[in-house]
């Protein structure tokens, strides 16, 4: 869809849409669900039509928070050898990497598997609670920028795929059982993928008040 052909809305003051990649300026109009406006100059996605409501997103945020707790508390895998079995949580894995003199890897794993996903869930929930009332949350501008920057670092899908490959390979040496934690993390990966596809830029237009830094 060529964004240059977007007519101006008649029931509101004209608004502009600026491509963040090439700075092309377009007139904005409301998009239907699933509709996408693309930049005619560079092809970047400018805006997506409204998908889920704020209430639906808040329900998913609560679900993601519960799943996150389960994924970090429940064991992710049980290893058995000579009749002995050891269950490990995600934190156990990070801790073992730290003790094995792999501090850099342990810190990166802890940040991408714990800190960034949890931060994304909490920040998004904070913004949506206020957006539901049509107002901007305290720290709105800073938090919107933060969400954009940490987005690429929530690597839940990489962990799940890597864990599944490791489980398959470990079968050569141990009796391996995938525990509920890995399934909970897979569910978290699915939810975070949904959040990544939500166009949060609409919050700038659908909320009012000062966007505190």
Protein Blocks (a to p, Z undefined) as FASTA:
>chain_A
ZZklpccdfkbccdddddfklopacddddddehiacddfklopafbdcdfbdfklmmmmm
mmmmmmmmmmmmpcfbdcdeehiacdddfklmmmmmmmnopaklmmmmmmmmmmmmmmmm
mmmmmmmmmmmnopacehklmmmmmmmmmmmmmckkmmmmmmmmmmmmmmmmmccdddfk
lmmmmmmmmmmmmmmmpcfklmmmmpgcjddZZ
